[in-house]
Amino acid sequence: MHMNKLHGVLETSLYISDLDRAVKFYREVLGLRLIEDKYFVGGRGAALQVGSGPSVLLLFRAELTLQGGMLLPHGTTGPGHVAFRVEAEEIPAWRERLREHGVAIEQEFAFGDNPPSIYFRDPDGNVLELAVASIWPLERAK
């Protein structure tokens, strides 16, 4: 019997209160691309492409998403967390970019012998991390 497998995380969500402010932050500070250059119907959220592969960050207005409607109700309160993968040699440039945009680096933490992950927050208090993939002992695809 052939076992189906998952190929990766296609999308993940963060919950925000001000959609315009959040989209501006993720576009200007992190360089993400707003998919289809528009928000979801009713201003409920937006989708941003992360990197050049099939990776999407969804930003949802929590109060609207919890009401349901077209999709099942979902959401959370309080800050969430997303780690974005970067290459080790890019970390110094990311530190500088965050400083240039007035984003405070709250913590740097090295997992083992890896370069330190950089932790900071978006305007809604979500904890964001810039990290190298080697912080996790991942298996290579066979």
N, C-alpha and C positions, 0 to 999 in steps of 0.2 A: 504494500500500500504506500503510495506517495504521500509524504507529509507536507502539507502546505506550510509556508514559513512567512513570517513578517519580514519586510525588507528595510524597515526603518520607521522613524516617526515622520509622518507627512506634515502634520500640523500640531501646534499646541496653542493654548489660549492664555491670555492675561486679561484681567478685568480692570477696567479703568472708569473714571467718572467724566472726563472731558475728552471727547474723541478728537477734536481738532488739535488740542494741546498734545495728546499722546502721539498722534500721527506725525505731527511736526517734530517731536523729539526723536522718534524712531527713524524718520527720514533724514533729518539734519545731523543728528549726533551719531547714529549707527549706520547710516547710509542704506537703509532698507528701501525697497521699491514698493510703492503702493500698487497693488495688482488692479489692473483695469482702470486705474486713476479715478476710482470712485469709492464711496462708502456703501455699506449694505443698505437695503431698503429701510426707510424710517430712521436712518442714522444709528442703527443698533450696533454697528461695528465696522471694522475694516480688516482687510487681509494684506499682509506685507510679505514679500518674498525675501528669504534669508539666503544670501549667497547665490550661487549660480545653479544649484541643484534643486530637486523637488523638496523644498523646505519652506514652510509657511508659518508665520506668526500671526495669529488672530488676536485682534484687540476688540473686546466686547464691552459695551456699556452695561455694567453689572445689573443695574435696575431694570433694564429692558430684557436682558437675556433670561433673568430669573422668571419673567412672566411667561416665557414660552412663546407660542405662536407657530410660526413656520417649522421651527425645530423644537425638540424636547427642551423643557426648561433646564438650564444648567447655570452654574456660576458659583461664586464664593465671595466671602468677605475677608478683608485683610490682605496683606501683601502676598503675592505669588513669587515664583522663582523660575527663571530660565537661564541656562548657560549657553552661550554662543561659542562655537569652536573657532579658535584662531590658531595660527602657527606661532611657534616660540619666538621667531625673529620679528614678529609683528607687535609683540607686547609693548616695547618702548614707544612705538608710534601711537598705540592705542592710549597709553597713559597721557601722552601729549594731547591727543585729540579730545579726550575727556576734559582735561584742564582748559583747553581752548574754548570749550563750550560751557565752562562753568559747572561741570558735573563733578561732585566730590567723590573721590575714591574712598570708600569707607573701610576697606580691608584688602590686604593682599595675603594670600595663604598658599604655601607650596605643599602639594601633596607628594610626599616622597622626594625623589630627585628631580621632579618636574619644575619648570618655571612657575612662579606664583600665579594663581588665578587672581583676577582683579574683580572686586565686588563694588557695585554702586547701585543707585536706585533711579528708577524713572520718576516722572512727576507725580505718579499715583502711589509711590512707595514700594512698588514691586522691586524685588532684589534681582539684579541682573549680574551675570558673571561672564567674564571672558576667560576661556580656559583652553588648554591644549588637550587633544583627544587622549593622550597617553596617561592622563590621570586615572583612567579606567583600564583595567586589564581585559580589553576586548579581544575576542577571537576574530581572526580574519575570515572573510567569506571563502568557502571551499568550492 
